[in-house]
């Protein structure tokens, strides 16, 4: 059975400054939480508190109602922590997976069976007799996860396990993790700075920035309804623009109407995916701009725009891309844009027709 987590008024200070501040966070047993944020946001700090590697400067961390302290041996044995660097010992793969089981007093026949099953789940059973030093980065990380899951933990902590892998290997690795977890009731806390990784395995996602959880929601809600500009950037919106909501709800950026509408009035922020920035020929209705740079990307042309506002647009690879220096008109797709509260604007805003955020700043 997975572990339930409770954090209350947690503060962590380092070098004279506060690096993590969580007023309240609750996870149900068996829930999978992703913690998404840039480098330095406090993600690893949070994992180290949950693993009882560090103790909080203030506040309470509970796993199934028990504080995970160095002295809580029985509880700590129910927690597995897979770090970004696998940290495998200079012995065989099998031995690496078996050793933590041996330290916990599991008899040799049972630990050999558990290690073999865990390696099989990650598709690396054929590497059991290979020395860990001879593994590729992807193989080493699979062994690292096998070692963690062989312990049958109640709580599994994953610290960017795919960070060192290239895009193709990362996707295969995450698929293996998803398959290995299967119907497991293990509670999982997985941190990443990549939205696609965080959303892959999560029931809910905590958007973390500057040591504070800015929003806690399902992946779909975070993508459609980021609570503020910081969250919009964390989840990957390429364009986050200062805007103004007029008396009739018309949203303008840089003094130009966008076609978006929102309740409320005054300063706001428009977040729009690059795929929602459509380019039209001059003379069309929209926001004037000019093409600064065009580069090929995966299945698209990536276009950097200058002018009234710096923007990024994606043009399908099948289309003829504009040329650098060419004037264009920009139209924002309401289905791929959202209006969120400006840090300077405390009232609630909501874009239409898309389902968008309505949060205080």
KARASUL-V891857 format. One record per residue. N is the residue number from 0. RES is the residue in one letter. SS is DSSP state (@ for helix, = for strand, . for the rest). PHI is phi in radians with two decimals (* if undefined). OMEGA is omega in degrees with one decimal (* if undefined). Layout:
[[N	RES	SS	PHI	OMEGA] [N	RES	SS	PHI	OMEGA]]
//
This chain:
[[0	X	.	*	179.6] [1	X	.	-1.22	-179.1] [2	X	.	-1.68	173.0] [3	X	.	-1.61	-178.2] [4	X	=	-2.00	176.0] [5	X	=	-2.39	174.5] [6	X	=	-2.15	179.3] [7	X	=	-2.38	174.5] [8	X	=	0.89	-177.7] [9	X	=	-1.37	175.6] [10	X	=	-2.31	174.7] [11	X	=	-2.29	-179.9] [12	X	=	-1.99	178.1] [13	X	=	-2.59	179.6] [14	X	.	1.05	177.2] [15	X	.	1.45	178.6] [16	X	=	-2.30	179.9] [17	X	=	-1.41	-177.7] [18	X	=	-1.92	177.9] [19	X	=	-2.65	-179.2] [20	X	=	-2.50	179.0] [21	X	=	-2.19	-179.0] [22	X	=	-1.28	-179.5] [23	X	=	-2.73	175.4] [24	X	=	-2.64	179.1] [25	X	=	-2.25	173.8] [26	X	=	-2.14	175.7] [27	X	.	-1.37	178.1] [28	X	.	-1.04	179.1] [29	X	.	1.49	-179.8] [30	X	.	-1.33	177.5] [31	X	=	-2.02	-178.5] [32	X	=	-1.95	170.2] [33	X	=	-1.80	175.5] [34	X	=	-1.94	-173.2] [35	X	=	-1.91	177.8] [36	X	.	-3.08	179.2] [37	X	.	-1.24	175.1] [38	X	.	-1.01	179.8] [39	X	.	1.50	-177.7] [40	X	.	-1.32	-178.1] [41	X	.	1.96	-175.8] [42	X	@	-1.13	-179.5] [43	X	@	-1.17	175.9] [44	X	@	-0.99	178.6] [45	X	@	-1.10	179.9] [46	X	@	-1.09	-179.0] [47	X	@	-1.15	174.9] [48	X	@	-1.23	180.0] [49	X	@	-1.15	-179.4] [50	X	.	-1.48	-178.3] [51	X	.	1.12	171.4] [52	X	.	-1.30	174.4] [53	X	.	-2.10	174.0] [54	X	.	-1.81	-179.2] [55	X	.	-1.17	174.8] [56	X	.	-1.08	177.5] [57	X	=	-2.66	175.9] [58	X	=	1.67	-172.1] [59	X	=	-2.22	171.2] [60	X	=	-2.07	-179.7] [61	X	=	-2.22	171.0] [62	X	=	-2.03	-173.3] [63	X	.	0.91	176.1] [64	X	.	1.42	-177.1] [65	X	=	-2.02	176.5] [66	X	.	-1.25	177.5] [67	X	.	-1.39	179.4] [68	X	.	-1.76	177.7] [69	X	.	-0.97	-179.3] [70	X	.	-1.44	-178.8] [71	X	.	-1.48	-171.4] [72	X	@	-1.08	-177.6] [73	X	@	-1.06	179.2] [74	X	@	-1.20	-177.2] [75	X	@	-1.09	178.0] [76	X	.	-1.25	177.5] [77	X	.	-1.63	-177.8] [78	X	=	-1.98	175.0] [79	X	=	-2.05	-175.4] [80	X	=	-2.23	177.4] [81	X	=	-1.78	-176.1] [82	X	.	-1.46	-179.1] [83	X	.	-1.09	175.0] [84	X	.	-1.69	-172.7] [85	X	.	-0.97	177.6] [86	X	.	1.06	179.9] [87	X	.	-1.31	178.4] [88	X	.	-1.36	-177.1] [89	X	.	-1.42	176.1] [90	X	.	-2.51	-177.5] [91	X	=	-1.32	176.4] [92	X	@	-1.03	-178.9] [93	X	@	-1.02	-178.3] [94	X	@	-1.11	178.1] [95	X	@	-1.06	-178.0] [96	X	@	-1.36	-177.1] [97	X	@	-1.34	-171.2] [98	X	@	-0.99	179.7] [99	X	@	-1.06	176.4] [100	X	@	-1.17	177.2] [101	X	@	-1.10	178.5] [102	X	@	-1.09	179.6] [103	X	.	-1.64	173.4] [104	X	.	1.42	178.3] [105	X	.	-1.29	-179.8] [106	X	.	-1.02	-173.4] [107	X	@	-0.95	-178.7] [108	X	@	-1.04	-179.1] [109	X	@	-1.20	-178.8] [110	X	@	-1.25	176.2] [111	X	@	-1.17	179.4] [112	X	@	-1.17	-179.7] [113	X	@	-1.15	178.9] [114	X	@	-1.13	-180.0] [115	X	@	-1.09	-179.8] [116	X	@	-1.15	-179.4] [117	X	@	-1.17	177.9] [118	X	@	-1.13	178.8] [119	X	@	-1.15	-179.0] [120	X	@	-1.07	-179.9] [121	X	.	-1.76	175.2] [122	X	.	1.20	-179.2] [123	X	.	-2.19	179.2] [124	X	@	-1.07	-179.3] [125	X	@	-1.22	-179.7] [126	X	@	-1.72	-171.1] [127	X	.	-0.95	-176.6] [128	X	.	-1.68	179.8] [129	X	.	-1.40	175.5] [130	X	=	-1.24	-176.4] [131	X	@	-1.04	-178.2] [132	X	@	-1.14	-177.8] [133	X	@	-1.60	-176.5] [134	X	.	-1.45	170.2] [135	X	.	-1.31	-179.7] [136	X	@	-1.05	-179.9] [137	X	@	-1.16	178.0] [138	X	@	-1.11	-179.5] [139	X	@	-1.09	-179.4] [140	X	@	-1.25	174.7] [141	X	@	-1.14	176.9] [142	X	@	-1.13	177.5] [143	X	@	-1.01	179.0] [144	X	@	-1.23	176.9] [145	X	@	-1.06	178.5] [146	X	@	-1.06	-179.7] [147	X	@	-1.22	-175.9] [148	X	@	-1.32	176.6] [149	X	.	-1.06	-179.8] [150	X	.	-1.35	-176.1] [151	X	.	0.85	-173.7] [152	X	.	-1.27	170.1] [153	X	.	-1.40	-179.3] [154	X	=	-2.29	178.9] [155	X	=	-1.98	-179.6] [156	X	=	-1.91	-177.0] [157	X	=	-2.08	-178.5] [158	X	=	-1.83	178.2] [159	X	.	0.78	-173.7] [160	X	.	-1.14	-178.6] [161	X	.	-1.81	-172.8] [162	X	.	-1.07	-175.0] [163	X	.	-1.55	-175.0] [164	X	.	-1.69	174.5] [165	X	.	-1.29	-171.2] [166	X	@	-1.01	-178.1] [167	X	@	-1.17	179.5] [168	X	@	-1.15	179.8] [169	X	@	-1.14	179.8] [170	X	@	-1.12	178.5] [171	X	@	-1.12	-179.7] [172	X	@	-1.12	-179.4] [173	X	@	-1.13	175.5] [174	X	@	-1.09	178.5] [175	X	@	-1.14	178.9] [176	X	@	-1.10	179.7] [177	X	@	-1.05	-179.6] [178	X	@	-1.19	-178.4] [179	X	@	-1.16	178.0] [180	X	@	-1.23	174.6] [181	X	.	0.81	-179.8] [182	X	.	-1.62	-178.8] [183	X	.	-1.01	176.4] [184	X	.	-1.65	178.4] [185	X	.	-1.08	172.3] [186	X	=	-1.32	-175.1] [187	X	=	-2.17	169.2] [188	X	=	-2.09	-172.7] [189	X	=	-2.14	179.1] [190	X	=	-1.87	-179.8] [191	X	=	-2.82	171.6] [192	X	.	-1.78	179.5] [193	X	.	-1.83	180.0] [194	X	@	-0.98	-176.8] [195	X	@	-1.11	176.5] [196	X	@	-1.29	-177.7] [197	X	@	-1.06	-176.3] [198	X	@	-1.27	-173.5] [199	X	@	-1.05	-169.7] [200	X	@	-1.89	-164.9] [201	X	.	-1.77	163.9] [202	X	.	-1.42	175.3] [203	X	=	-2.35	179.9] [204	X	=	-2.23	173.4] [205	X	=	-1.78	176.1] [206	X	=	-1.46	-173.6] [207	X	=	-1.93	176.6] [208	X	=	-2.57	179.4] [209	X	.	0.92	175.5] [210	X	.	1.36	-177.1] [211	X	=	-2.18	174.1] [212	X	=	-1.34	-177.3] [213	X	=	-1.45	178.2] [214	X	=	-2.79	177.0] [215	X	=	-2.23	-173.0] [216	X	=	-2.84	173.7] [217	X	.	-1.20	176.9] [218	X	@	-0.95	-178.6] [219	X	@	-1.10	179.6] [220	X	@	-1.13	178.4] [221	X	@	-1.07	-178.9] [222	X	@	-1.22	-176.4] [223	X	@	-1.55	-170.8] [224	X	.	-2.35	176.9] [225	X	.	-1.05	-172.6] [226	X	.	-1.27	-178.0] [227	X	.	-2.74	-178.3] [228	X	@	-1.03	179.5] [229	X	@	-1.08	179.0] [230	X	@	-1.10	178.7] [231	X	@	-0.99	178.7] [232	X	@	-1.21	-178.9] [233	X	@	-1.07	-177.7] [234	X	@	-1.42	170.4] [235	X	.	2.00	176.1] [236	X	.	-1.02	-177.5] [237	X	.	-1.38	-177.3] [238	X	=	-2.19	176.4] [239	X	=	-2.21	-165.1] [240	X	=	-2.10	171.2] [241	X	=	-1.19	-175.6] [242	X	=	-2.45	177.9] [243	X	=	-2.44	176.4] [244	X	=	-1.70	-179.1] [245	X	.	-1.37	-178.4] [246	X	.	-1.00	-179.1] [247	X	.	-1.61	178.6] [248	X	.	1.55	178.4] [249	X	=	-1.28	-177.0] [250	X	=	-1.74	179.1] [251	X	=	-2.10	172.1] [252	X	=	-2.18	-179.3] [253	X	.	1.03	-179.6] [254	X	.	1.49	-178.7] [255	X	=	-1.88	177.6] [256	X	=	-1.19	-175.6] [257	X	=	-1.93	-172.6] [258	X	=	1.52	176.0] [259	X	=	-1.44	176.1] [260	X	=	-2.30	-178.9] [261	X	=	-2.63	171.4] [262	X	=	-1.38	-176.5] [263	X	.	1.53	177.1] [264	X	.	-2.76	179.3] [265	X	=	1.73	-176.5] [266	X	=	-1.09	177.9] [267	X	=	-2.66	177.3] [268	X	=	-2.28	171.8] [269	X	=	-1.84	172.7] [270	X	=	-1.93	-177.4] [271	X	=	-2.45	176.5] [272	X	.	-1.18	179.2] [273	X	@	-1.04	177.4] [274	X	@	-1.21	178.1] [275	X	@	-1.69	175.3] [276	X	=	-1.74	-176.0] [277	X	=	-1.71	-177.4] [278	X	=	-1.81	179.5] [279	X	=	-2.19	178.0] [280	X	.	-1.21	178.0] [281	X	.	-1.04	-175.1] [282	X	.	1.73	176.4] [283	X	.	-1.40	174.6] [284	X	.	-1.33	179.2] [285	X	.	2.66	-176.4] [286	X	=	-1.73	179.7] [287	X	=	-1.23	178.9] [288	X	=	-2.74	172.2] [289	X	=	-2.40	-173.8] [290	X	=	-1.41	179.8] [291	X	=	-1.59	-175.6] [292	X	=	-2.78	175.3] [293	X	=	-2.24	178.0] [294	X	=	-2.30	177.2] [295	X	=	-1.30	176.5] [296	X	=	-2.35	-178.9] [297	X	.	-1.18	178.2] [298	X	.	1.29	-175.6] [299	X	=	-2.80	166.2] [300	X	=	-1.73	177.8] [301	X	=	-1.74	-172.0] [302	X	=	-2.02	173.5] [303	X	=	-1.69	-176.6] [304	X	=	-1.99	176.1] [305	X	=	-2.25	-178.5] [306	X	=	2.27	178.9] [307	X	.	-1.02	-178.9] [308	X	.	-2.45	170.6] [309	X	.	-1.30	-177.4] [310	X	=	-2.37	171.5] [311	X	=	-2.09	-179.5] [312	X	=	-2.24	172.7] [313	X	=	-1.97	177.5] [314	X	=	-1.99	-179.5] [315	X	=	-0.94	-178.6] [316	X	.	-1.08	-180.0] [317	X	.	-1.28	-179.4] [318	X	.	-1.61	175.8] [319	X	.	-1.34	-177.6] [320	X	.	-1.32	173.3] [321	X	.	-1.21	179.5] [322	X	.	-1.77	176.6] [323	X	.	-0.99	-178.9] [324	X	.	1.59	-177.5] [325	X	.	-1.33	175.1] [326	X	=	-1.34	179.4] [327	X	=	-2.48	172.7] [328	X	=	-2.09	-177.0] [329	X	=	-1.79	173.7] [330	X	=	-2.15	179.6] [331	X	=	-1.63	179.7] [332	X	.	-1.42	-178.4] [333	X	@	-1.03	-179.3] [334	X	@	-1.28	-177.5] [335	X	@	-2.09	178.8] [336	X	=	-2.34	177.0] [337	X	=	-2.50	177.9] [338	X	=	-1.88	-178.9] [339	X	=	-2.15	-176.9] [340	X	=	-1.13	173.9] [341	X	.	-1.33	174.6] [342	X	.	-1.01	-179.4] [343	X	.	-1.65	-169.9] [344	X	.	-2.32	-171.5] [345	X	.	-1.46	-177.0] [346	X	.	-1.38	-174.8] [347	X	.	-1.51	176.2] [348	X	.	-2.18	178.0] [349	X	=	-2.54	-179.4] [350	X	=	-1.48	175.2] [351	X	=	-2.41	6.3] [352	X	.	-1.53	-178.0] [353	X	.	-1.18	174.9] [354	X	.	-1.35	-169.8] [355	X	.	-2.32	-170.1] [356	X	.	-1.28	173.9] [357	X	.	-2.52	-171.7] [358	X	.	-2.38	173.4] [359	X	.	-1.22	178.2] [360	X	.	-1.37	*]]
//
